[in-house]
Amino acid sequence: MKFVWYNGELTASEKIIITPDNRGLLYGDGLFESIRCSNGKPLFMDLHFERLTYGLDVLKIQMPLLSADYLTEQMILLNKKNNFQNGVKTRIVITRNAGGTYTPENNSATTLITALPLPDNHFVWNENGLQVDVFTEIKKPINKLSSFKSCNSLLYVLASVDFKSKNFDDCLILNERNEICEGASSNIFWIKNNTVFTTPLSSGCVNGVLRTVLSGLTQVHEKTLWENELLQADEVFLTNMGSGIRWVKKFKNKNFTCRQSREILNLLNIKTQ
């Protein structure tokens, strides 16, 4: 039996019922955080909580008593209840409470935390590298919703359907200015002449937790990214808290190396020990 955390209680997952008036279901009215745990404990919770509270403020969802320490305690309890004591992917989903149509009746919220075991307690290198393409059908708008993870993820879903249908491993998202801003579930970094770059938040990319962490592990420069510039890079890698660092082997007709990218992954694993 698998357990989840729902509004302050550990509950068997099969007992959770999504009601027909759930605003997350009806309108995508909410947000989420995916948080990796090592030895059953969440990593970089302060950064996750900062992004979470920013998103709640943008969505005008009120949770005045929420704290990073409280969420950390509850995730540790949930992992122990599920006997997940190594690598775990937890997910916090917060939706505005039921009532109203486009106009909510109130701005209080419901919180659900789920947990899934990961095969490794540390971040693992993807030996074969990724082959990626650009998703061109829909462009990502740049606004206050761009930098956090809302419950409306259709852009990323459709991008993932597209790259899977074309037998790629991932794809790159374009913003409204036709700049490359991120991957389908990740931030993008590239290396040229030993200098590490990533796209700025002003490009509309998600304010990734691992993006921030890596900026503290190595010197990272923010720069607008166009397709032609990516083709001139020496190395490219994608980052998120679930998978860590995944190096890109091929984009279009360009093959990349991965020496420096792998060194950065090693630094990350040392930091999270």
VENPEBEL-V917965 format. One record per pair of residues at least 12 apart in sequence whose ideal C-beta (glycine too) atoms are under 8 Angstrom apart, sorted by the first residue. I is the first residue (numbers start at 0). J is the second residue. Records with the same first field share a line. If there is no record, write none. Layout:
I: J  J
This chain:
0: 12  13
1: 81
2: 77  80  81  114
3: 15  77  111  112  113  114
4: 73  74  76  77  110  111  112  113
5: 109  110  111  112
6: 109  110  111
9: 76  77  80
12: 113
15: 111
18: 97
20: 97  98
21: 94  97
22: 94  95  96  97  98  103
23: 92  94  95  150
26: 101
27: 149  150  151
28: 58  94  95  103  150
29: 58  60  92  93  94  95  108  149  150
30: 51  54  55  58  60  92  93  147  148  149  150
31: 90  91  92  93  148  149  150
32: 47  50  51  90  91  148
33: 88  89  90  148  239  240  241
34: 47  74  88  89  90  91  240
35: 86  87  88  89  117  240  241
36: 74  78  83  86  87  88  89  114
37: 85  86  120  121  271
38: 84  85  120
39: 75  78  79  83  84  85  87
40: 71  74  75  78
41: 70  71  74  75  89
42: 240  271
43: 208  209  211  212  240
44: 67  70  71
45: 67
46: 208  211  212
47: 67  208
48: 66  67  70
50: 146  147  206  208
51: 91  93  147
52: 65
53: 146  147  206
54: 147  148  149
55: 93  108
57: 143  144  147
58: 95  149
59: 106
60: 93  95  106  107  108
61: 106  107  108
62: 93  107  108  110
70: 91  112
73: 112
74: 89  112  114
77: 89  112  114
78: 114
81: 114  116
83: 114  116
85: 116  117  119  120
86: 116  117  118  119  120  121
87: 114  115  116  117
88: 114  115  116  117  241
89: 112  113  114  115
90: 112  113  114
91: 110  111  112
92: 110  111  112  113  150
93: 108  109  110  111
94: 108  109  150
95: 107  108  109
96: 108  109
117: 241
121: 268  271  272
122: 242  243  244  264  267  268  271
123: 243
124: 244  246  261  264
125: 242  245  246
127: 248
128: 246  247  248  249  255  257
129: 168  169  237  245  246  247  248  249
130: 167  168  247  248  249  250
131: 162  167  168  169  170  171  182  237  247  249  250
132: 162  165  167  170  171  250  251
133: 170  171  173  179  226
134: 157  158  161  162  170  171  172  173  183
135: 173
136: 157  161
137: 154  157  158
138: 173  174  175  177
139: 154  172  173  174  175  180  181  203
140: 174  175  203
141: 174  175  176  201  202  203
142: 203
145: 200  203  204  205
146: 200  203  204  205  206
147: 205  206
148: 205
154: 172
155: 172  183  184
158: 170  172  183
159: 183  184
162: 183
169: 182  183  184  185  237  245  247
170: 182  183
171: 183  187  229  250
174: 202  203
175: 203
176: 202
177: 225
178: 198  202  223  224  225
179: 198  224  225  226  229
180: 198  202  203  204  224
181: 198  202  203  204  205
182: 237
184: 239  241
185: 207  237  238  239  242  245
186: 198  204  205  207  209  210  237  238  239
187: 204  224  235  236  237  238
188: 213  219  235  236  237  238  260
189: 224  228  229  232  234  235  236
190: 232  233  234  235  259  260
191: 231  232  233
192: 233
193: 259
194: 218  220
195: 213  217  218  219  220  259  263
196: 219  220  221  222  224
197: 210  213  214  219  220  221  222
198: 221  222  223  224
199: 221  222  223
202: 223  224
207: 238  239  240
208: 240
209: 238  239  240  243  244  267
210: 238
212: 267  270
213: 238  263  267
216: 263  266  267  270
217: 263  266
226: 251
229: 250  253
230: 250  251  253
232: 253  255
233: 255  256  259
234: 246  247  255  256  257  258  259  260
235: 247  250  255
236: 257  260  263
243: 264  267
244: 260  263  264  267
246: 260  261
